[in-house]
Amino acid sequence: MKRIVLSLVIVLATLGFALVAGAQDENMTAAHIEQIVTELWNAGDDSAIADLIAEDVVVNLPPSLNVNPPFSGHEGYLMNVMGWRAGLPDLKIEVLHLIASDELAAARVMITGTQTETFFGIPATNAELAFAANILYELDDEGKVVAEWWEWDTTLELIQLGLFTPPAPPQ
């Protein structure tokens, strides 16, 4: 009987440890994503990329932007980040919601900034942008991002930049 009780205690302790370890992995993933947003995107600190992003990363943007092939590798990743930061020098991304496991993370973010410089070929409009986006991250065994999928309302972005006027509703 003592062996059974001892065995149960060991099994329960092992399961408890696994649950705690899993929660720690999720917390580490969440902290990792926050670090990407804070250091790479908001501060423009490209020295952090080797610790946060896999060398073969692929960044998939909304299909309506027709960015094909997607940004890839450290160079492509930084081209995307620095393109946003160049056009919107006051760029700020705020994480509103973040759900994470050890291999995947999903973030709902708010993107704000003023387009005072050329933005991916669009001359400065001095327009203020504010829109939400969803980002899905896939991470490798080392916790580095290997893929990102971004989705946002690109029509709203164009309206805010003054590049598109929606048609008037029928009367």
Number of C-alpha atoms within 10 A of each C-alpha: 6 7 8 9 10 11 12 12 12 12 12 12 12 12 12 12 12 12 12 12 12 14 15 14 17 19 16 16 25 21 14 19 23 16 15 21 18 17 17 21 20 18 14 20 14 15 10 13 19 11 14 20 23 20 17 15 22 22 21 19 19 13 11 11 8 9 12 9 10 16 19 20 18 18 14 16 23 19 14 18 16 18 16 21 22 18 23 23 17 15 20 20 18 17 18 11 11 18 14 21 18 20 18 19 21 19 21 18 20 16 16 17 20 19 24 17 18 15 16 11 9 12 12 15 17 15 15 15 18 16 16 18 18 18 17 18 21 20 21 14 8 12 20 22 28 20 20 20 16 15 16 18 13 15 14 17 17 14 14 17 18 13 12 12 11 10 6 6 5 4 3
